[in-house]
Amino acid sequence: MSKTPIAVVGIGKIARDQHLPSISRSPSFEMAAAVSRNASVDGVPYYASLEAYLPESGDIPAIAFCTPPSGRYDMASAAIAAGKHVLIEKPPGATLGEVEALAAQAAAKGVVLFATWHSRFAAAVAPAKAWLKGKTIKRAEIIWKEDVRRWHPGQAWIWEPGGFGVFDPGINALSILTEIMPDEVYVTDASLDVPENCQTPIAASVKMRGEAGYPIAMELDWLQTGPQTWDITVETDSGTLKLSMGGSVMSIDGKPVSEAPDTEYDEIYRRFAELIARGESDVDVRPQRLVGDCFFLGKRNLVEAFHD
């Protein structure tokens, strides 16, 4: 069975660390072109811009976008208009409106749009979702603390408007939360720590609630030193579930019950192949909606504090 050729747009850290290795291992895809202002990939044709690539793309049916969210809309829209199936790295757009517009364009064109949330493919996320089903949730807590200097060296776009700041990793936690919880969750309050030299927050404290009324507290920090922390704890009437290491390890009442190697991006490309075969898109905006609400409530609190 032949592999599907795919082009990758944006040959930066996330592409080199995750996308390119997963494509090389994929039984469904093969790298066919690299599109980037500053970097090429050995052994495949290189294009400096999407405008240069699309007229030459021929029958290459798929494109993976690994560019920052700001400015991605125009490129993804052009790819959809050219009849390409599109995979988008998280977060899928700078705004919800952009993502919803892309989904409508893909549906009208008859191509697949896959807004990826890689943390949902961590090994323990599906078992956690299954374990929580039917249980009464009492409360939940998210602690997501990491060192931006370690994970995003030299990536200035994160601090610019549209760059998401600490919510760039924080949205991973929210993507898991919205996947495993048996009901919808919403933001009730948010406090943002925005340094004077930045346009986006370096830390945040967020309060949420589930539809059933249970509280959810989230703490985000991008200046964590020492051990990196990516934990979600859910207390229920049948025990306490904890997802650690970004969703790769699951424990119940302190006892590990599920752990497996990291295959998140391999699973993303497996899912993309499945969607193309079915002719279906997968666009879930709930994690990004929660981030938008955090920014809205957090900035409201900043304005109120300034006027006080």
N, C-alpha and C positions, 0 to 999 in steps of 0.2 A: 504494500500500500504506500503510495507516494506521499511525501510530506508537503504541507502547505507552505509556500514561500511567504515570508513576513519581513517587512521593513521596520527598523527601529528608529524613531525620531528622538534625538536628544541622547548623545553618548556621554553621559556624565557618570557620577558615582553610583547612583542607583541602577543604571543600566549595566555598568561593568560589574558591580557586585552581585546583582541578582538576575536581571533579565537575560543578559547574554549567556551566562552559564545555564540557566533553565532552558533557554531555546536550544542550546547545544545538546542538552540531555533529552529534549522532548521527542517522543515518537511521532508527534503530529506536525511540528513546525521545523523549518530550516531558515536560517538567516539569509536574506536575499539582498538587503541594501541597508546602508547606514546613512542617516541624514543628521547632520550636526554642523554648527558653525565652526567648531574648533577641533573635532576629533573624528577619526576614521576607525574602521575595524578591519583587521587583516583578512584578506581573502574575499571581500565582498565589495561591490561598487559603492562609491562614496559620493554624496551630494551635499553641498553646503547649505541648501535650503529646501524646504518642502516645495516651494514654487519651481525649483529646478528639477525636483524628483518626480512630481506627479505626472508631467507630460511624458516622462520616460519610463513610468512604472509598469506599463503594459498589463500583463495578466497576473501580476503579483496582487493577491486579493486582500491582504491584511496589513495593518499598520499598528505598531505599539508606540504610544506616546509616553515618553519618560521625561518630558520637559516640566518646568515649574508650572503651577496652575495659572498664574497670571499670563495672559497672552496665548494660552493654549486653545481657547475657543475657536479663533479664526482658523487655526491649523486643522483642528479636528473637523470643523464644518467643511473645509475644503476637501478633506479626505473623504468624508461621507458623500459630498456632492460628486466626487470622482468614482463613487461606487465601491469604496473600500470598507471592509469590516474593521472596526476600530476598537482597540483596547487602550484604556486610559489609566495611568498610574494614579494613585490616590494623592490628594483629594481630586475628584474628577473635574472641578472647575473653580474659578475664582468666586463664583456666586451660584446660588441655586438656579437662578434664571438661565444661566448659561447651560447648565447640565440638562435642565428640562427642555430647552430649545434643541440641544443636540439629540436628545432622545426622540423628539418629534421628527427631526430631520431624518434620523436613521430609519424610523418607522415608515416615513413617506418614501424613502429611497429603496427600502427593502433590504437594508444591510444590518449587520449586527453591531450594537454598541455595548461594550462591557466596561462598566465603571468598577474597577477592582478595589477591593478592600483586603489587602493581603493578610492582615492579622486574623481575619475570619477563617483562613485556611490553616491556622496553627493546629497542631495535632490534637489538643485537648478541647478545642472549642465545640466540636460536634458532640463529644461525650458529655460536656457540661450542659449543653442545651437539652440533651435527652434526659439528663438527671434532674434538671430543674422543672421539667414538664409535670404539671399536676400538683406541684408543691406550693405551699403558702409561703411567700417571701416576707421576711420581717424587716430587713434592711440590707443595704449593699454599700460597699466602699471601693473606690478606685484609688490606688497610689501609683502614679506613673512619673518616675523621676529618673532622668538620665542627663548625661553631660553632652551638651550640644557641640562642644569643641571636639569631642571624640567621634560623633556620628555624622556631623555636618561641617567638616572643616572647609573653610573658604567659601561657603555657600551664602553669599550676602543677600540673595533674593529672599531668604527666610525672614529677614528683618524689615523688608520693604513692604509697603501697602500691598495686600493680597498674598503675602507670604505665610500667614497663619501663625508664625512664631511658635510658642510652645504647643499650640494645638496641631502642629504638623505631626508630632508623635501622639499627642493627646487624642486625635481623631481615630487613631488605631484602637485605643481603649474603647471609644464610643462605638466603633464598628463592631467590636466584640460584644459590648453591652447590648446593643440593639439586636444582635443575632441570637443571644442566649436567653434573654428575658422573655417570659411567656406573655407579657403585655407591653404596651408602648410606654416609653418614659419621656419626661419633659423637664426642661430647666426651670427652676424657680428663682435662683439668684446666682450671681457670679461676681467674683472680685478678681481683677486683672492687675498684674504687676508689669507696668510698661516703663522701662528705663528711659531717661531723657534722650538718649542718643538712638532710640529704636522707635519704629512705627508699629511694632507688634509685641505682644506680651512675652516675658521670659518665665513667668509663673502664673498660676491661676488657682483659685479655690472656687469650686462649683457645687451648688446644691441642686439636686434633681428629685423627682418623685416618679414612682410608677403609677399607672392608672389605678391600681388597687390601693394606693395610698402610702406604700412603704417609702421611707427616705433613702436617697442615694447621695453620698458625699464623694467628691472627686478632688484630689490634690495633684496638680501638675507642677513640675519644676524642671528647668533646663540647665541648672547649674549644679546638679548632683555630682558629688565626688565619691570615690570608693565604689562599692557595689551598685550596679544599676538596678532599678526597681520597676517592674511592670506587673503589678498585682491587681486582681479583681476578687473581692471576697463577697459572698452572698450568704447571709444567714437565713435559714428556712426553718419550718416546723419539723423538719426531718434531719437536721444537721447543718453544718456550715461547709459550703463549697469554696475552694480557693483555686483560682487560676493564677499561676505564676509564670515568670519568664515569657511574658507576652502572649500567654495562651498555650504554651507547649507542655506545661505540667499542670495536672489537676489533682487536688487532694480533697478528701472528705474528712472533716473533723481531725485534720492534721495528718492523715495517712494518705500517702501517694497512691493513686489508683490508675493514672493514665500519664504516660510520658513517651515521647517519640522524637526522632530527629526532626530538624527544621526542613520542611519541604513546601513552605508556603508558596513560593513562586513557581515551583514545578506544578503545584496544584492549580495555580492561576491559569497557566497555559493549558493544562488538561481541561479546565472549565471553559476556556475560550474555544478550544477545539470542539467541545460538546455543543456550545451555543451556536457555532457556525454550522455544525452538522444539522442542528434542529431549526436553524433560521430564527433564533430567538435572541432578544437583547436581555441584559441584566443590568438595570440601573436603579440602585437603591440610594436615595438622597437623605435618608434619616440621619446618618452620622453627621453629615454636613449641615443639616438643619439644626441639630443640637449645637454645633459650633457657632452657627450664626446667632442663635439665641444667647449663647454665652457672651459673644461680642456685644450684642445689643444691650443686655442687662449689665454687663461689666462696664461698658462705656457710659451707660446711664448713671451708674453709681459713681464713676469718676467725675462726671459733670456735676452731680449733686454735691459731692464732697468739695469740689472746687468752689461752688457757690456758697457753701456753708462757711 
